[in-house]
């Protein structure tokens, strides 16, 4: 899409960005650490990425759009494993020291160099079709809740339940290949509140008193996540008079929804009058974020998104990659919400919570 020189900083980050913003949440090392020696945290995270290789290799092997996919998939597995071992020997190799952005970027680069553009395409298409068929029922279940705060909590639980569909987590990829994911069962089975970061009551109180004029929502996975989690929530915002911009990745990465896919999903969900189950969508926009990873550095977004975001008064980062592993502590000039499920033991440990715990972090800017 846009060349590197055309990427710009997200305009709602607190300035000066240099001293206020660091994309990665979990520090893998500190200035006092020996630059030539990997830290225990670096080793743990390198191992986490190494443990994901078999599930990525399996997806790559069955990518019918790539000639001799099994051979190339084997090359991917070997090459990525070698790079991760190099980083353990010398953290400054391959553009290190490593953080979650670099480890994701290296994995994507190798896949793309070997001709793999979208190894999760088949599963994304299947999950999108399934979720599209469930969308009207999920929306009506929410609409039938008359109490506004209870309806909001139900919508939030739907976001967490949808966010389970994450094939970047080795454990979840295994569960998914075994028995798929039931959206409604996931809603019921969330860990009990209070969650590890739980500002839901504060947000509920605001919700009943305040309306935002424009919200930017950074979306995460395909399937239930975006269709049954985010879109019913976005629809509720639209119903309350908020303009909503959904920001999706430029290029495929894991099972994250891309900009072209999201445009197609939304057009399939609209009726002949352009409505989402009765709600007008003239205030719903879809933007290309310019991003190509499951995590995001907000100093590098597309000019299109920066332009659309300049007058927003609510920023929502959804999912573990964009809202927890990166940007959990990002400060904005307007209200912000980070919402996602903790799907790596290392993240749970850092936050002092449980695996599959929920993060709902609301920061209000008093102006």
N, C-alpha and C positions, 0 to 999 in steps of 0.2 A: 504494500500500500504506500506508505510514506517513507522516504529515506530518513536515515538517522537525523540528518540536519533539520528535517521538518518536524521532529518531535519536540514538544514544548512541555513546560511544567504545568501541572494541574493548577488552575488559577486560584483555587480556594484554599490551598495550603497556607498555613501561617507563615509570614515572612519575618526575617530573612530565612529562606529555605535552608541554606547551608548550615545554620546553627540550630534550626528547629526540627528538621526532618531527617530521619533515617528509615529507609524502607523496611529493612529486616528487623523483626521484633526480638528474636533471640540472639544475643551476642555469642558467637562461637568462640571468640577470643577477646582478650583485653590488651591494651597497649603494653602492659608489663610482660606479656607472654613472649617466649622465644619465637621469632618469626620463622625459624627453620624447623621448628618442632610442632607437630600437630597437638592441639589441646584435646583433653578427653571429650569435650562437647563436639569438636570437629569430627573426631573418630566415630562418635555415636551417630552423628548425622550422615556421615559418609556411608556407614553401615546401613542406615535406613534406606538410603538411595540404592545401595547395592542389593538390598533385599527385594527391591521392586523390579530388578532386571528380569527375573523369570516371567512375571506376568506381562511385561512389555514385550519380551521376546515372543511369547505365545501369540499375542495380538498381531505382532509384525509378521510372524510366519504365515498367518492366515489372511494376510492382506492381498486380495486377488488383483488389486490394481497395480501391483509391483511384480515385474518379471523376476524369476528365481528368488521369491520372497524368503523361503527357509534359509538359503545360503546367506542372504543379506542380513536376516534377523540374527543369525549366528555371529556375523561380523559385528553387528551393533552390540550384542551382549559382550563380546570379547573386548571391543574397543572401549566401551563405557567402563567395564570392570577394570581395565588397565589404567584408565585416567583416574578412577577413584583410588586405585592403589598408589599411583604417582602422588596424588594429593596427600595420602597418608605419610609418604616418605618425605615429601617436600611441599608444605602447604602453599608455597609461593609459585608452584608450577601451574600451568594452564590458566593463567590469569587470576590465581588465588591471592590471598587466602580465601578459602571457600565460604560462601554463605548460601542460604536457600535459593537465591536468585541465580548464582553461578552454577550450582549443582543442577538446577532445572534447565538452565540454558545449554549446558554441555550435553545433556541427554537429548534435548530437542535438536541441537546442531548435528549430532551424529546420525540421528534418525533421518533428518532432512538430507544430509550429504549422501546417505545410502538410498535415497529415492522414496523414503516413506513420508508421505504428506499428512496422512490422517489415519493412523492405525486403529482408531476407535470408531471409525465411521459407521460400520455395520451396527455395532451395539448402540451407538447414539441414535441412529435412524429407528431402530426397533423400540428403544425406550421412549423416543419422542412420539411415535405413533401410539404406543400404549397410554402415555400420559395425556395426549390430546383427547383420546376417547374418554378419559376419566374427568377431564376439566369441568364440564358442566355440572357433574354431580358434586365435585369438591366445592365449587363456587356456591351451589345452592345450599349445601350443608352450612356454609358460612353465613349466607344471606338469611337463613332461618333463625340465626341467633340474634334476638332483638336487642339485648344489652350491648351497647357499643364497646365497652371495655372487654367484655367476655369474647365478643367477636374478634377484637384485636388480638387477644391472647391466643385464640384459636388459629388466626392467620399466622402469628409468629411461630406457633408449634408446627404449622404446616411448612414453614420455611426450614425449620430444623429437620423435620422428617424428610423433606425433599433433598436436603443437603447430604443425606446419607449416601446418595447415589454418587459415589466418588471412586473411580477406578484407579486413582493415583495412590490410594492407600492399599498396601499389599494384603492386609487382613480383609478389608472390605471387598477387594477384587475377588478374593477366594469365596467369601460368603455369596457374593453376587453370582459368580459362575455356578454355584451350587443350587441356589434356589430363588434368585431374583430378589426383588425388594417389594414388599407390600407397603404402599404409601400409608394407608389408614392404620395398619398395625404399627408402623413406625411412629405415627402421631401419638398413639396410645402408650408406646413403650419408651418415651423419652425419660432420661434420668430425672428424678424428682427435683423440684426447686427446693431451696435456692441453688441456682447454677453457679459455676465457678466465678463468672462475672455476671451479675444479675441486676440490671437497671430497668427491668421490665415495668415495675410498679411506678417508677419515676416517669417512664415514657408514657404509660397509660394515663397518668395524671395530666401530662402535657397534651396528649392526643385529644382528650375531652375538651381542652380549653383553647388549643392553638391549631391553626391550619397553616401549612407551608405553601408557598406559591409555586415552588419548583423543586423537584427532587431528582437527584442523579443516583441511579442504582447500578453499581458494578455487579454484574451477574456472574454466576459460577458454572455449575454443571448443566449438561443437557438433561432431557427427560424430566423426571418428577421434580427435580430441583427448581429449574426455571419455570416449568409449566404449572406444576401443582403447588409450588412454594412461593416463588416470587410474583408470578403473574396475578394470582388472586389478591395478593397484598398490594400490588401496583394498581389493580382495578379498584380497590377500596380507596386508595389515595385519589385516583381520578374521580371517583364518585363524590369525594369531599372537595373537589375543585382544584386539586394540585396538578400541575403539569408534571409529567413523569418522563424522564430520559433513561432508557435502559442502555447501559454501556457494555458491549460484548467484544470479545477478542477478535483481532484481525485475522489471525491464522489459527488452525487447529492445534490444540495442546491437550493431551490426555482426553478426557471426555467432556471438556469444557465446551459450552455452546459458542459458536462463532457468530459474527455479525450477519453473514448471509443466511445461516441456519435460523437465527432468531427472527429475521424479517419473514422468512417462509412460515415459521411456526405461528407467528402472530396473525399472518394473513389467513392461515387455515382456521384459526380460532374465532375470527370475526364472522359475524353473520352477514347477510346480503346488504344490511344497512350500515355495515362497518362498526357494529357494536360487539362488545365482549359480554355476552350474556346480559344484554339490556343496558350496558354502560357505554356511553359515548367515548370513542377513542381518538377524537380529533386532537386531544392534548397528550397523546402518547407518542413519543419519538424513540427511534432506535438509533444508536450511534456506534460507530466503529471506534473502539478505545485506542487502536493502534498497537495493542499488546499482543504478544504471541507466546505467553507463558502462563502457567497456572497460578503464579504469584504476580504482583505488580509493583513497579517502582513508579510512584506518581510524579517523579520529575520528568518522566518520559511518556506523554500521552499524545494522541493525535491533535492536530490543530482544530479539527471539527469538534471534538469533544470539549476542548478548552473553550472554544467559542460558545458552545451550548451551555457550559457549566458556569460561565462568568456571573450570571445573575441568579444562580440557584441558592436556596436557603436551607437545604437538607442534602447531606451526602450519605449514602448507604453503601457500605462495602460488605458483600455477602460471601460467605464461604471461608474455609480454613486458610486457603492460600492467600487471598486478597485482604481478608479481615482479621486474621489472627497471626499467621506466620509472617506476613508483612502487614504494616499499617495499623496494628492494634493500638499503638501509642501515637499515631499520626494526629497532628492538631490542625484543625480547620478554622477558617474565618466564620463558619456558620455551624449550625447544629449538625451532629454526625452520629451515625449508628454503625457499629461493627457487629455483625451477627453471623455466627457459624458454629459448626460442631467440631469438637476436638477429636481428630481421628488418628493421631499418632501418639503413642505412649510418651515420646519425648516432649511433645507439646503439653500434654497433661501434667507431666512432671514439672515443667517450667512454670506452669500456671498454678500448680498446687491443687489440681482437680483430678477428676476421674476420666478414664478413657470414655469417649462418647458423651462427655459433659458438654454443656452448651455455654456459649459466650454471647451475652447481649449487653453491649457496652454503648451507653447513650451519653453523649456530651452536648450540653446545651451552651450556646454562646449568648450571653446576655448583652443585648445591644439596645 
